[in-house]
Amino acid sequence: MHILSFDIEEWYIEKRLSGGRAEKYKEFDFYLNKILDILDTYQLKATFFCLGKIASDFPYVVRTIASRGHEIGCHSNEHIWLTRLSPKKLLADTKTAISALEDVCGQKVISYRAPAFSIGETNKWAIEILAECGIELDASVYPAARDFGGFSAFPAAIPCIIRYGSIQLKEFPIGLTTFFGKKIAYSGGGYFRFFPLFYTKHKIQQSEYSVSYFHIGDLMPHKGGMLSQNQYEYYFKEKGTLLNRCKRYIKSNLGTKYTFSKMTRLLNGNHFTNLRDANRQIDWNVTPIIDL
């Protein structure tokens, strides 16, 4: 079972950081429509994890995705790491996001992915809040350490049920590979840009389960210049030193020139599904139960 997903946030991030340049919105629209056309060509359905702010500020984006038959999932309201939210603020954020998404797409939103995979050991209570908001399927667990997120103590990298107190959620953790002794993803974000396509295809075809995830920004060959110190600190909530900004610029731009064609070749000939359909295929009576 191979899950295909997209995290949809760029329109709002552009508005938040740069004031909303019309030419950038047009570029995001262009790449989104290219993605949707390719998925139609290969008869694939994906889960698009959208910010609530995309639904409220750019409703046509969510409507366009939903009209092509794809699942709409929640990616929080404003793309704030969950580690920076109190339980009260997370509850308000999630309710606001789900309400906005459902109003626009006409679907019940049952799938969730935290920004930067920011559910981990220190805030596993978030599971309780997601369930309270009607989330049934979660794809927020990155079972290793990573920037701004990760859950290194998580013991499974296959679909499982996570239990926190009396609450249970169905979890779809990110699949990992080992690279020079470090566990990292191989089919999503900057990791997909880093690894050669033959390696990623081989890993997916070898595995019974994988999760691929993409951002519009991962697929654009020209992403713009380095963030200013103020932009960096506003978004990442850490010191915007020249070193930090250079590292982030390199991570964000490495390999972007060829990523869209790589993704297209990955999708061609491989069967992918979305979370909602994957949920129907799994016998949850025999999957592991992970107590958090």
Residue pairs with C-beta under 8 A, 6 or more apart in sequence:
1 159
1 208
1 209
1 273
1 278
1 281
1 282
2 204
2 207
2 209
2 210
2 211
2 212
2 270
2 271
2 272
2 273
3 47
3 139
3 172
3 209
3 210
3 211
3 212
3 272
3 273
3 274
3 275
3 278
4 44
4 45
4 46
4 47
4 212
4 267
4 272
4 273
4 274
5 46
5 47
5 48
5 49
5 73
5 113
5 139
5 211
5 212
5 213
5 214
5 274
5 275
6 35
6 46
6 47
6 48
6 49
6 213
6 214
6 215
6 216
7 49
7 75
7 113
7 213
7 214
7 215
8 32
8 48
8 49
8 50
8 51
8 54
8 61
8 62
8 65
8 75
8 215
8 216
9 50
9 51
9 54
9 75
9 79
9 115
9 215
10 24
10 28
10 215
10 216
10 217
11 25
11 28
11 54
11 57
11 58
11 61
12 51
12 53
12 54
12 57
12 58
12 78
12 79
13 79
13 235
14 20
14 21
14 24
14 25
14 28
15 57
16 78
16 235
17 227
17 231
17 234
17 235
18 24
18 231
25 58
27 220
28 216
29 61
31 216
31 219
31 220
31 260
32 61
32 64
32 65
32 216
33 64
34 260
35 214
35 216
35 219
36 64
36 65
36 68
36 70
38 264
38 267
39 45
39 46
39 68
39 70
39 267
40 68
42 267
42 268
44 267
44 271
44 272
44 273
45 69
45 70
45 71
45 273
45 274
45 277
46 70
46 71
46 272
46 274
47 70
47 71
47 72
47 73
47 111
47 139
47 274
47 275
47 276
48 65
48 70
48 71
48 72
48 73
49 73
49 74
49 75
49 111
49 112
49 113
49 139
50 61
50 62
50 65
50 72
50 73
50 74
50 75
50 101
51 75
51 76
51 77
51 78
51 79
51 97
52 74
52 76
52 77
52 78
52 93
52 96
52 97
52 98
52 99
52 100
52 101
53 77
53 78
53 79
53 97
53 100
54 61
54 62
55 62
55 97
55 100
55 101
55 103
55 104
55 105
56 100
59 104
62 72
62 101
62 104
62 105
63 104
63 105
65 72
65 105
66 72
66 104
66 105
66 106
66 107
70 274
71 107
71 111
71 274
71 275
71 276
71 277
72 101
72 105
72 107
72 109
73 109
73 110
73 111
73 112
73 113
73 137
73 139
73 275
74 94
74 97
74 98
74 101
74 109
74 111
74 112
74 113
74 135
75 97
75 112
75 113
75 114
75 115
76 82
76 93
76 94
76 97
76 114
76 115
77 93
77 94
77 96
77 97
77 100
78 93
79 115
80 93
80 115
81 114
81 115
81 116
81 118
81 148
81 149
81 237
82 90
82 114
82 115
82 118
82 119
82 123
82 126
82 140
83 118
83 120
83 122
83 123
83 148
83 149
84 237
85 93
87 125
87 126
87 129
90 126
90 129
91 129
91 132
91 133
94 112
94 129
94 130
94 133
94 135
95 133
98 109
98 133
98 134
98 135
101 109
102 108
102 109
108 134
109 134
109 135
110 134
110 135
110 136
110 137
110 276
111 135
111 136
111 137
111 138
111 139
111 275
111 276
112 130
112 135
112 137
112 138
112 139
112 140
113 138
113 139
113 140
113 213
114 126
114 140
114 149
116 146
116 147
116 148
116 149
117 140
117 141
117 142
117 146
117 149
117 150
117 151
117 174
118 140
118 148
118 149
119 126
119 127
119 138
119 140
119 141
119 149
119 151
120 149
120 150
120 151
120 152
121 151
121 152
121 153
124 151
124 164
124 292
125 164
126 140
127 138
127 162
127 164
127 167
127 169
127 292
128 164
128 165
128 167
130 138
130 169
131 167
131 168
131 169
135 169
136 169
136 170
136 279
137 169
137 170
137 172
137 275
137 276
137 279
138 162
138 169
138 170
138 171
138 172
139 171
139 172
139 173
139 174
139 211
139 275
140 171
141 151
141 154
141 162
141 171
141 173
141 174
142 149
142 150
142 151
142 173
142 174
142 185
143 150
143 151
143 152
143 154
143 155
143 156
143 157
143 173
143 174
143 176
143 183
144 150
144 151
144 152
144 176
144 182
144 183
144 184
145 152
146 184
148 236
154 173
154 290
155 290
156 171
156 173
156 288
156 290
157 173
157 174
157 175
157 176
157 209
158 173
158 208
158 209
158 287
158 288
159 170
159 171
159 172
159 173
159 209
159 278
159 282
159 287
160 170
160 171
160 173
160 287
160 288
160 289
160 290
161 168
161 169
161 170
161 171
161 284
161 287
161 288
161 289
161 290
162 168
162 169
162 171
162 289
162 290
162 292
163 289
163 290
163 291
163 292
164 291
164 292
168 289
170 279
170 282
170 284
171 290
172 211
172 275
172 278
173 211
174 185
174 188
174 211
174 213
175 185
175 186
175 187
175 203
175 207
175 209
175 210
175 211
176 183
176 184
176 185
176 186
177 183
177 184
177 185
177 186
177 203
178 184
184 191
185 191
186 192
186 195
186 199
186 200
186 203
187 200
187 203
187 204
187 210
187 211
187 212
187 213
187 266
188 211
188 212
188 213
188 214
189 213
189 214
189 215
189 218
190 218
190 251
190 252
190 254
190 255
192 200
192 212
192 214
192 218
192 259
192 262
192 263
193 218
193 254
193 255
193 256
193 259
193 262
194 254
194 255
197 262
197 265
197 266
200 266
201 266
201 270
203 210
204 210
204 212
204 266
204 270
205 270
212 266
212 272
214 263
217 223
217 252
218 256
218 259
219 256
219 259
219 260
219 263
220 256
220 260
221 256
221 257
221 258
221 259
221 260
222 256
223 252
223 253
223 256
225 249
226 245
226 246
226 248
226 249
227 235
227 240
227 245
227 248
227 249
228 240
229 240
229 245
230 240
231 240
232 238
232 240
232 244
232 245
232 248
233 239
233 240
236 244
236 248
238 244
273 281
